[in-house]
Amino acid sequence: MEFLVLGFFTGLSLILAIGAQNIFVIEQGLKKQYIFLVCLICSISDLILIFLGIFLFHYFYQFFNSIIELIFNILLIIFLIYFIYTKIKSFDIEVSFNSNIEGTSKFKIILKTLAFTYLNPHVYSDTVFFLGNFSKNYQLDQKISFGIGASIASFLFFFTLGYLSNYLSKYAKNKNIWKIINIFIICFMSVLILFIINEMFS
């Protein structure tokens, strides 16, 4: 259970960000266009990429020597520091939504959603690299619990974002709300950095 909870909050902290994909989901919610389909594609894509990262690190980790493991840990810490830096930079970011309601075909929406998901380099660094690398020392059942927790966070986040967008959009434009969210993310990621450093020297 503890790995499921850890996976949930780790996944949630990664996905809680002002990004093109999240704004697109909110816009679809505002337009009431294929909300379920958009949220489902985003959530399932995250689930696939999360477990891809976990199993890649699980099955190929045996080929890592201590130097490669050290390099991956250093890269992971650098990624986290950069992630925290982007959160600090986004404190004063302005968010706007194009809520113009236009008829769009289901096919175009599917292509748009896939593009916002799979053409975003951050989705690979967040899911495949970070979650896979972070869970590499866990037992297989612990990794699965961790991945399920992170996937639940994605499903919960996207469907909440999509279906409550009319309500949430009022707050999503509020810079103070994003500051509070970013402070939570910064604190959580800072704890993860300390955890990784402790693992390296223990």
C-alpha positions in Angstrom: 0.0 0.0 0.0 2.8 2.4 0.8 4.3 2.1 -2.7 0.9 2.7 -4.2 0.5 5.9 -2.2 4.1 6.9 -3.0 3.4 6.3 -6.7 0.1 8.3 -6.5 1.7 11.4 -5.0 4.8 11.2 -7.1 2.7 10.8 -10.3 0.4 13.6 -9.2 3.3 16.0 -8.4 4.7 15.4 -11.9 1.4 15.9 -13.7 0.3 19.0 -11.7 1.8 21.5 -14.0 0.8 24.3 -16.5 1.4 22.6 -19.8 0.0 22.4 -23.3 -1.6 19.1 -22.7 -3.4 20.2 -19.5 -4.6 23.4 -21.1 -5.9 21.4 -24.0 -7.9 19.2 -21.7 -9.4 22.2 -19.9 -10.3 23.8 -23.3 -12.1 20.6 -24.4 -14.0 20.6 -21.1 -15.0 24.3 -21.6 -16.1 23.4 -25.2 -17.8 20.2 -24.0 -16.2 18.4 -26.9 -15.4 14.7 -26.5 -14.3 15.2 -22.9 -14.4 11.5 -22.0 -12.4 10.5 -25.1 -9.7 13.2 -24.5 -9.3 12.3 -20.8 -9.3 8.5 -21.6 -6.5 8.9 -24.2 -4.4 11.1 -21.9 -4.9 8.7 -18.9 -4.2 5.4 -20.9 -1.2 7.0 -22.5 0.3 7.9 -19.1 -0.4 4.4 -17.9 1.4 2.8 -20.9 4.4 5.1 -20.6 4.6 4.7 -16.8 4.8 0.9 -17.0 7.0 1.1 -20.1 9.5 3.0 -18.0 9.1 0.7 -15.0 9.6 -2.5 -17.0 12.5 -1.1 -19.1 14.4 -0.3 -15.9 13.3 -3.6 -14.3 14.5 -5.9 -17.1 17.5 -3.9 -18.3 18.7 -2.8 -14.9 20.6 -6.0 -14.5 23.0 -4.8 -17.3 23.8 -1.6 -15.4 27.1 -1.5 -13.5 27.7 0.8 -10.6 29.1 3.6 -12.8 26.0 3.5 -15.0 23.7 3.5 -11.9 25.6 6.5 -10.5 25.2 8.3 -13.9 21.5 7.6 -13.9 21.1 8.8 -10.3 23.0 12.0 -11.1 20.8 12.6 -14.2 17.8 12.0 -12.0 18.9 14.6 -9.5 19.7 17.0 -12.3 16.2 16.4 -13.8 14.6 17.0 -10.4 16.6 20.2 -9.8 15.6 21.5 -13.3 12.0 20.5 -12.6 12.0 22.5 -9.4 13.6 25.4 -11.3 10.8 25.4 -13.9 8.2 25.4 -11.0 9.9 28.5 -9.5 10.0 30.2 -12.9 6.2 29.5 -13.5 5.2 31.4 -10.3 4.1 34.5 -12.3 3.0 32.7 -15.5 -0.2 33.9 -17.1 -2.7 31.2 -18.2 -5.3 31.8 -20.8 -7.9 29.5 -22.5 -9.4 29.7 -25.9 -13.0 28.7 -25.1 -14.3 29.5 -28.5 -16.8 26.7 -29.3 -16.3 25.2 -32.7 -17.4 21.9 -34.2 -14.5 19.5 -34.5 -14.5 16.0 -35.8 -13.8 13.1 -33.4 -10.8 12.1 -35.6 -9.2 15.5 -35.4 -9.7 15.5 -31.6 -8.0 12.1 -31.3 -5.1 13.2 -33.4 -4.8 16.4 -31.4 -4.9 14.6 -28.1 -2.2 12.1 -29.3 0.0 14.9 -30.6 -0.3 16.9 -27.3 0.6 13.6 -25.5 3.3 11.8 -27.5 5.0 14.9 -29.1 5.6 16.3 -25.7 9.2 15.5 -24.6 8.3 16.1 -21.0 5.9 13.2 -21.0 8.8 10.8 -21.6 11.1 12.4 -19.1 8.4 12.4 -16.4 7.0 8.9 -17.0 9.5 6.7 -18.7 12.7 8.1 -17.3 11.8 9.6 -13.9 9.2 7.0 -12.6 11.1 4.1 -14.1 14.4 5.3 -12.7 13.0 6.2 -9.3 11.5 2.8 -8.8 14.4 0.7 -10.2 15.5 -0.6 -6.8 12.0 -1.8 -5.8 10.9 -5.4 -5.9 8.6 -6.2 -8.9 5.4 -6.2 -6.9 6.4 -2.9 -5.3 7.1 -1.5 -8.8 3.7 -2.6 -10.0 2.0 -1.0 -6.9 4.1 2.2 -7.5 3.0 2.2 -11.2 -0.7 1.6 -10.4 -0.5 4.5 -7.9 1.0 6.8 -10.5 -1.6 5.7 -13.1 -4.5 6.3 -10.7 -3.2 9.8 -10.2 -3.2 10.4 -14.0 -6.8 9.0 -14.4 -8.0 11.1 -11.4 -6.3 14.2 -12.6 -7.3 14.2 -16.2 -10.9 13.3 -15.6 -11.2 15.8 -12.8 -9.6 18.5 -15.1 -11.8 17.6 -18.0 -15.2 17.4 -16.3 -14.7 20.1 -13.8 -13.0 22.5 -16.2 -15.8 25.1 -16.1 -15.4 25.3 -12.4 -11.7 24.8 -12.2 -10.9 27.3 -15.0 -11.8 30.2 -12.7 -9.1 29.1 -10.4 -6.7 27.9 -13.0 -6.3 31.5 -14.2 -5.4 32.5 -10.6 -1.6 32.9 -10.2 -1.9 32.4 -6.4 -3.5 29.0 -6.8 -0.6 27.9 -9.1 1.9 29.3 -6.6 0.4 27.1 -3.9 0.5 24.0 -6.2 4.1 24.8 -7.2 5.2 25.2 -3.6 3.7 21.7 -2.9 5.6 20.3 -5.9 8.9 21.9 -5.0 8.7 20.6 -1.4 7.8 17.1 -2.5 10.5 17.0 -5.2 13.1 18.3 -2.8 12.3 15.4 -0.4 12.7 13.0 -3.4 16.2 14.5 -4.1 17.2 13.9 -0.5 15.8 10.4 -0.7 17.9 9.6 -3.8 21.1 11.1 -2.4 20.5 9.0 0.8 20.1 5.8 -1.4 23.3 6.6 -3.3 25.4 6.8 -0.1 23.7 4.2 2.0 
